[in-house]
Amino acid sequence: MYFLAFCFALALFVWAAIALAYGSVFLSAALFIVASCCFPAEFASIDVGGLTLTLDRLWFVVLMLQAATAWYRRDLKIRELEYPDVAIGLFTIWLIVRTVTQPLGAELPEQPSTLMHLVNGYLIPISMYAVLRMARLDVRQLTPMLLVVAILGIYLSVTAFLEIAKLWNLVVPSYIADPTLGIHFGRARGPMLQSVRLGLCLILCWTALVIYTVWLKPDCRFRWAIFLAGSLALGGAIFFTYTRSVWLGFAYGIGLLVWMAMRGTPRRVAIAAMLLAGMLVGMAKGPELIAFKREFSAAETKESTFMRAAFAYVSLEMFKDRPIAGYGFNQFQVYNRKYLSDRSTDIRLDSIRGYVHHNGFLSLLVDLGVIGFALYLFVMLTTVFHSLSLWNARGAPRWARGLGMLSLVYLGAHAIQMTFHELSFSSIENGLLFSSLGLMVAAHQQYLQRPLSGRTARRFENSPDSGLDRRQPHPSL
């Protein structure tokens, strides 16, 4: 084991040196996401002075050093602050304030560490936003990043099918086959050992697949072949997560892409078909969607649905007592115990004892109060408006406009998951979110805040990857 760790450390050192000297922050960010998803502590870790070092954390250090080097070279710089920058900055400040003003040791035995929750769930993802947001976009540098995302999607899809088929000898890494690690064993959960995280990664990969194949080049048969094969693989893997919120997020992504990328009769027909299919599934399988067998029995699945009411009731009661500033970040489990003894309602409140929060919005409301909740909504609203503005910018290259579409799809899918889950216990979910937002804001400022120079505009228009086709302003899928 020590020899294997040494080999990984040596390889990491070599690649780190190459990244610092010649690498792209876009590729490094994509590799960090891969490391977070595929090489967690269950794969390899080293304890140094009470701190657990994993490959993703080591690569994050490389990414930050690379960003510092690029800043020194003026490859990264802040041109002008935009509304998403202000919103994310204010939210981050309030988040840190509500963390350090509460005792960091106020934790229960099974509760995640408050400091690590802050670092993994928010500070690392927001740092990735800052790096990508300050970078100057270039289609040649984004191409390797998209390639890495595509490879990640293929790997996760194959792994999901192997899990469902129980071909454990073929599943890599082998720890995925251990039912004692992680949660959701019995569903497709991937190397992150959690079906929601797997589902969000797959939705992001599928959205990028759509945008940068058939949407960018609708007349290319080869890209259509890639799109169809990739959609079958990714869509099947998303289904095998057996997670209703992931299915909803995927359906939302399909609907939004159809609405944004298609026009006229094809869009109306596609939307009508989707609505009809949704109605038929609801009528035929409605009760089974509430209670169906996955890793537990159907009764336990139904019970998990009704537990949402308990989380909502307790959260609102706690909010009434501390509405302005909340109880402090990561403090839901510490202060909710007295509310679980409330007998004025028929809801089984005690069923959530010992559980972390399962609603991201209510968690923010309880921990950060109405101030933190409003700031988070400010983040979401500003990024939605910027994404729409970028998408409607006909003067920007189509690959850049696609970043606006990508951020809208993932932001909505992420918000749907937050309604049913707390997504800040790892750097994966928010890392994907803030990375997509960082790319979108960078593209928005680069192509909307100041006009392109004549030479740059001509270079992008003449580029085969720019996708600019003034004869077809409204491409269809």
Number of C-alpha atoms within 10 A of each C-alpha: 7 9 8 10 14 11 12 14 14 12 12 16 15 11 15 21 14 13 18 20 12 10 17 20 24 24 21 23 23 21 20 26 25 18 19 23 23 22 19 19 16 17 14 16 17 14 9 8 7 7 9 12 16 20 23 22 20 16 22 22 14 21 27 19 15 24 24 16 15 20 16 11 10 11 13 20 16 12 11 10 9 16 17 21 19 15 20 21 16 16 22 18 12 16 21 17 14 20 21 13 11 15 11 15 9 14 17 12 7 10 17 14 17 21 16 13 18 20 18 19 20 23 19 21 22 24 18 29 27 24 25 25 26 21 24 15 18 13 15 9 15 17 15 16 19 18 14 17 24 19 13 20 25 19 15 28 25 18 24 28 20 19 24 16 10 13 12 17 11 13 19 16 16 13 16 23 21 11 12 9 13 16 14 19 21 18 22 30 28 30 27 22 25 18 26 24 22 26 31 24 23 26 27 25 25 27 21 21 24 23 23 21 20 22 26 23 21 16 12 12 12 11 19 18 13 14 20 14 12 20 17 13 20 27 18 15 29 29 17 22 26 23 19 15 22 26 21 14 24 27 16 17 24 18 17 17 21 19 15 16 15 18 14 9 9 13 18 14 11 15 17 12 12 16 13 12 12 13 13 12 12 13 10 11 12 12 11 12 17 17 17 17 15 17 14 12 12 16 13 15 17 17 14 15 14 15 18 18 14 20 24 17 17 21 22 15 14 22 22 12 11 16 18 16 18 25 25 24 27 27 24 23 19 14 15 19 16 10 15 18 11 14 10 6 9 8 15 15 22 14 15 20 12 15 12 19 22 20 21 19 18 24 27 26 26 33 26 31 24 18 16 25 22 16 21 20 14 19 20 19 15 18 26 20 15 23 26 17 15 26 22 14 17 15 16 25 21 26 20 25 26 24 26 29 26 26 28 26 24 25 23 18 25 23 17 20 27 19 17 19 21 19 22 19 19 22 26 25 24 23 26 24 22 24 24 23 31 27 27 30 26 25 28 26 20 18 21 15 12 9 13 15 9 8 9 11 16 11 12 19 18 12 13 9 17 18 21 20 14 9 7 8 10 15 16 20 21
